[in-house]
């Protein structure tokens, strides 16, 4: 039929007609590490999002700690639910600012793929033995470790957003900046929610000035932060909150470090978790033959890096099982 347009063409036309001049357009992307035939249905960023969702690393996030180690009950956040909350917040901001929602979502869904079991406790344990940062390892996951050592071959813009989602990062796209701030909004607010649910803090413990600024409910706090970022960034080349809101967000984050992240029931088992990860690293870095097939090859023969790759890929429960297998004596009998 004359004038008929396929789905991909419609998506590209939508970007051209709707997106802000500051947004990343799919047709202008810098491409992939390795050449790949284009998809006739999806834009490159849509394709990246789908590759991430179907990856093994993404599925493992549901069994990895966010903040509360081995919590009793099903209501606490995991690394997967955190990722989904970041994605939802980031999509909301991106839509309001007329940014590329597909790129934003892909970055958000992949930003924590490199996290170890037991959250930052596992990251600290590995970093004592070799350079290990979860954002860098997330990029290693999508570039090297996934897909049987072939990686996911994601676009430059998604990879840049993954690497630069931390506080020290400087994303090259507004979509990456959106995820960077959405990550903070998500974890600050859901960690407050989980800490209240777990009795680590009470509502009255939160400094009153933050209640006045952000509101007193989970939804009010998130809404206040999101609206400030949108209003401050609408006509700006950068996505960020206003200076005063930034100070207050970081002040609330400092409260969490004092009362939740470095004290209380949430951290009571962290020492055990770190010791366990260190034991596993020492064990596998000295026993190349015990590492699953492919890890040493993917690390170019560096057994320590291979051991870190293997351990970082574990879920919390699998890390405990492996530790029990290699470190806990088993009963035996003589017939």
C-alpha positions as CSV (number, residue, x, y, z in Angstrom):
1,X,0.0,0.0,0.0
2,X,1.3,3.4,-0.9
3,X,2.6,5.4,2.0
4,X,2.7,2.4,4.3
5,X,5.4,2.7,7.0
6,X,6.9,-0.2,9.0
7,X,7.1,-0.2,12.7
8,X,10.8,0.8,12.9
9,X,10.1,3.7,10.5
10,X,7.3,4.8,12.8
11,X,9.5,4.7,15.8
12,X,12.2,6.8,14.1
13,X,9.5,9.2,12.9
14,X,8.1,9.5,16.4
15,X,11.6,10.4,17.7
16,X,12.1,13.0,15.0
17,X,8.7,14.6,15.7
18,X,8.5,14.3,19.5
19,X,11.9,14.2,21.1
20,X,13.7,17.2,22.5
21,X,16.8,18.6,20.6
22,X,18.7,17.5,23.7
23,X,17.6,13.9,23.3
24,X,19.6,11.0,21.9
25,X,18.1,9.9,18.5
26,X,18.5,6.3,17.5
27,X,19.6,7.2,14.0
28,X,22.4,9.4,15.3
29,X,23.9,6.7,17.6
30,X,27.6,5.9,17.6
31,X,27.0,2.2,16.9
32,X,28.2,-1.0,18.5
33,X,31.6,-2.6,19.4
34,X,31.0,-5.1,16.6
35,X,29.1,-4.5,13.4
36,X,25.6,-6.0,13.4
37,X,22.9,-6.2,10.8
38,X,20.0,-3.8,11.7
39,X,16.7,-5.1,12.9
40,X,13.8,-4.5,10.6
41,X,11.3,-4.0,13.5
42,X,13.2,-2.3,16.3
43,X,15.5,0.7,16.8
44,X,18.9,0.0,18.1
45,X,18.0,1.1,21.7
46,X,14.8,-1.0,21.7
47,X,17.0,-4.0,20.6
48,X,19.4,-3.3,23.4
49,X,16.6,-3.2,25.9
50,X,15.4,-6.6,24.7
51,X,18.8,-8.1,24.8
52,X,19.3,-7.0,28.4
53,X,15.9,-8.3,29.6
54,X,16.6,-11.7,28.1
55,X,20.1,-12.0,29.6
56,X,21.1,-14.4,32.3
57,X,22.6,-11.5,34.4
58,X,19.2,-9.7,34.4
59,X,17.4,-12.8,35.7
60,X,19.9,-13.3,38.5
61,X,19.1,-9.9,39.9
62,X,16.0,-11.3,41.6
63,X,18.1,-13.3,44.0
64,X,20.7,-10.6,44.8
65,X,20.7,-8.4,47.9
66,X,19.8,-4.7,47.6
67,X,20.5,-3.5,51.2
68,X,18.9,-6.0,53.7
69,X,20.9,-9.2,53.7
70,X,18.8,-12.4,53.9
71,X,15.7,-10.6,55.1
72,X,12.8,-12.5,56.6
73,X,9.8,-11.8,54.4
74,X,9.0,-11.2,50.8
75,X,8.5,-7.4,50.9
76,X,12.1,-6.1,50.9
77,X,13.7,-4.9,47.7
78,X,16.0,-7.1,45.8
79,X,18.5,-5.9,43.2
80,X,15.8,-6.7,40.5
81,X,13.0,-4.7,42.1
82,X,15.4,-1.8,42.6
83,X,16.3,-2.0,38.9
84,X,12.6,-1.9,38.0
85,X,11.9,1.1,40.3
86,X,14.9,2.9,38.7
87,X,13.5,2.2,35.2
88,X,10.0,3.4,36.2
89,X,11.3,6.7,37.6
90,X,13.7,7.2,34.7
91,X,10.9,6.6,32.1
92,X,8.7,9.2,33.9
93,X,11.4,11.8,33.8
94,X,12.4,11.0,30.2
95,X,8.9,11.3,29.0
96,X,8.4,14.7,30.7
97,X,11.7,16.0,29.2
98,X,10.9,14.4,25.8
99,X,14.0,12.2,26.0
100,X,14.6,8.8,24.3
101,X,12.6,6.5,26.6
102,X,14.0,3.3,25.0
103,X,17.6,4.4,25.6
104,X,16.7,5.5,29.1
105,X,15.0,2.2,29.9
106,X,17.9,0.1,28.5
107,X,20.5,1.9,30.6
108,X,18.3,1.6,33.7
109,X,17.7,-2.1,33.2
110,X,21.4,-2.8,32.8
111,X,23.0,-0.4,35.3
112,X,23.4,-3.0,38.1
113,X,24.0,-6.2,36.1
114,X,27.6,-6.3,37.6
115,X,26.6,-6.3,41.2
116,X,28.0,-9.0,43.4
117,X,26.0,-11.2,45.8
118,X,25.3,-9.5,49.1
119,X,25.3,-6.0,47.5
120,X,28.1,-3.6,48.4
121,X,29.4,-6.1,51.0
122,X,30.4,-8.4,48.2
123,X,31.8,-5.6,46.2
124,X,34.0,-4.5,49.1
125,X,35.3,-8.0,49.6
126,X,36.4,-8.4,46.0
127,X,37.9,-4.9,45.8
128,X,40.4,-5.8,48.5
129,X,42.0,-8.2,46.1
130,X,41.7,-6.6,42.7
131,X,40.2,-3.5,41.2
132,X,36.5,-4.1,41.3
133,X,33.7,-1.6,40.9
134,X,30.2,-2.7,40.2
135,X,29.6,-0.2,37.4
136,X,32.8,-1.2,35.6
137,X,31.9,-4.9,36.1
138,X,28.4,-4.2,34.7
139,X,30.0,-3.0,31.5
140,X,32.2,-6.2,31.5
141,X,29.1,-8.3,31.9
142,X,27.4,-6.9,28.8
143,X,30.7,-6.6,26.8
144,X,32.3,-9.9,27.5
145,X,30.6,-12.3,30.0
146,X,27.1,-12.6,28.6
147,X,26.1,-14.8,25.7
148,X,28.8,-17.4,26.2
149,X,31.6,-14.9,26.2
150,X,30.4,-13.0,23.1
151,X,28.7,-10.2,25.1
152,X,25.5,-8.5,24.2
153,X,27.2,-6.0,21.8
154,X,25.2,-3.0,23.0
155,X,25.3,0.5,21.6
156,X,27.8,3.0,22.7
157,X,25.1,5.2,24.4
158,X,23.8,2.3,26.6
159,X,27.3,1.3,27.5
160,X,28.2,4.8,28.5
161,X,25.1,5.1,30.6
162,X,25.9,1.9,32.4
163,X,29.5,2.9,33.2
164,X,28.6,6.4,34.3
165,X,25.5,5.8,36.5
166,X,27.3,6.3,39.8
167,X,27.8,9.5,41.7
168,X,31.3,10.0,40.2
169,X,30.1,9.3,36.6
170,X,29.6,11.9,33.9
171,X,27.2,10.4,31.3
172,X,27.5,11.7,27.7
173,X,23.7,11.7,27.2
174,X,20.8,13.3,29.0
175,X,19.2,9.8,29.2
176,X,22.3,8.6,31.1
177,X,22.0,11.6,33.4
178,X,18.3,10.7,34.0
179,X,19.2,7.2,35.1
180,X,22.0,8.5,37.3
181,X,19.6,10.6,39.3
182,X,16.8,8.1,39.1
183,X,19.0,5.5,40.7
184,X,19.5,7.8,43.7
185,X,15.9,8.7,44.0
186,X,14.9,5.0,43.9
187,X,17.4,3.7,46.4
188,X,17.1,6.6,48.9
189,X,13.3,6.2,49.0
190,X,13.0,2.4,48.9
191,X,15.7,2.0,51.5
192,X,13.8,4.4,53.8
193,X,10.6,2.3,53.1
194,X,12.4,-1.0,53.8
195,X,14.1,0.4,56.9
196,X,10.8,1.6,58.3
197,X,9.2,-1.8,57.5
198,X,12.1,-3.6,59.2
199,X,12.0,-1.5,62.3
200,X,15.6,-0.2,61.7
201,X,14.3,3.4,61.9
202,X,10.9,5.0,62.8
203,X,9.2,7.8,60.9
204,X,10.0,10.2,63.8
205,X,13.8,9.5,63.3
206,X,13.8,11.2,59.8
207,X,14.8,14.8,60.4
208,X,11.8,17.0,60.4
209,X,13.3,19.4,57.8
210,X,13.2,16.5,55.2
211,X,9.6,15.8,56.0
212,X,8.8,19.5,55.3
213,X,10.7,19.5,52.1
214,X,9.9,16.1,50.6
215,X,6.6,15.1,52.3
216,X,6.0,12.3,54.8
217,X,5.0,9.4,52.5
218,X,7.0,7.2,50.1
219,X,5.0,8.6,47.2
220,X,5.3,12.2,48.3
221,X,9.1,12.0,48.6
222,X,9.5,10.5,45.2
223,X,7.1,12.9,43.5
224,X,8.9,15.9,45.1
225,X,12.3,14.8,43.8
226,X,11.0,13.9,40.3
227,X,9.2,17.2,39.9
228,X,12.2,19.3,40.9
229,X,14.4,17.5,38.4
230,X,11.8,17.9,35.6
231,X,11.2,21.6,36.4
232,X,14.9,22.3,36.7
233,X,16.0,20.4,33.6
234,X,13.2,21.2,31.1
235,X,15.1,23.9,29.2
236,X,18.6,22.8,30.3
237,X,21.2,20.7,28.5
238,X,21.7,18.7,31.7
239,X,19.3,16.6,33.8
240,X,19.7,17.3,37.5
241,X,17.8,18.8,40.4
242,X,18.2,22.4,41.5
243,X,21.0,23.2,43.8
244,X,18.9,23.4,46.9
245,X,17.1,20.2,46.1
246,X,20.4,18.5,45.4
247,X,21.7,19.4,48.8
248,X,18.5,18.1,50.5
249,X,18.6,14.8,48.5
250,X,22.2,14.3,49.5
251,X,21.4,15.2,53.1
252,X,18.7,12.5,53.2
253,X,21.2,10.1,51.7
254,X,23.7,11.0,54.5
255,X,21.0,10.3,57.1
256,X,20.6,6.8,55.5
257,X,24.4,6.2,55.7
258,X,24.3,7.1,59.4
259,X,21.3,5.2,60.4
260,X,20.8,2.4,57.9
261,X,23.7,1.6,55.7
262,X,26.5,1.5,58.3
263,X,24.5,0.5,61.4
264,X,21.5,-1.5,62.5
265,X,19.9,-4.8,61.7
266,X,20.4,-4.4,58.0
267,X,24.1,-4.7,58.3
268,X,24.3,-7.2,61.1
269,X,25.3,-10.1,58.8
270,X,27.6,-8.1,56.5
271,X,30.8,-9.2,58.2
272,X,29.9,-12.8,57.6
273,X,29.0,-12.1,54.0
274,X,32.3,-10.3,53.3
275,X,34.3,-13.1,54.9
276,X,32.5,-15.7,52.8
277,X,33.1,-13.8,49.6
278,X,36.8,-13.4,50.5
279,X,37.0,-17.1,51.2
280,X,35.5,-18.0,47.9
281,X,37.9,-15.6,46.1
282,X,40.9,-17.1,47.8
283,X,39.7,-20.6,47.0
284,X,38.9,-20.1,43.3
285,X,41.8,-17.8,42.5
286,X,44.2,-20.6,43.6
287,X,42.2,-23.4,41.9
288,X,41.8,-22.7,38.2
289,X,40.5,-26.2,37.7
290,X,37.5,-25.6,39.9
291,X,36.3,-22.6,37.9
292,X,33.4,-23.4,35.5
293,X,34.3,-23.7,31.8
294,X,34.8,-20.4,30.0
295,X,35.6,-18.0,32.9
296,X,39.4,-18.3,32.5
297,X,39.2,-17.9,28.8
298,X,36.9,-14.8,29.1
299,X,39.5,-13.3,31.5
300,X,42.4,-13.9,29.0
301,X,44.0,-16.4,31.4
302,X,43.9,-14.1,34.5
303,X,42.7,-16.5,37.2
304,X,42.0,-13.8,39.8
305,X,39.8,-11.9,37.3
306,X,38.1,-15.2,36.4
307,X,37.4,-15.9,40.0
308,X,36.0,-12.5,40.5
309,X,33.8,-12.9,37.4
310,X,32.5,-16.2,38.7
311,X,31.7,-15.0,42.2
312,X,30.1,-11.7,41.0
313,X,27.8,-13.7,38.8
314,X,26.4,-15.7,41.8
315,X,23.1,-15.1,43.5
316,X,23.1,-14.8,47.3
317,X,21.8,-18.3,47.8
318,X,24.1,-19.8,45.2
319,X,27.2,-18.2,46.9
320,X,26.1,-19.7,50.2
321,X,25.7,-23.1,48.6
322,X,29.1,-23.0,46.9
323,X,30.7,-21.9,50.2
324,X,29.1,-24.8,52.0
325,X,30.3,-27.2,49.3
326,X,33.9,-26.0,49.5
327,X,34.3,-25.0,53.1
328,X,31.9,-26.9,55.3
329,X,32.9,-30.5,56.3
330,X,30.5,-33.2,55.3
331,X,29.7,-36.3,57.2
332,X,31.2,-39.6,56.0
333,X,31.3,-43.2,57.0
334,X,33.5,-46.2,56.6
335,X,31.8,-49.4,55.7
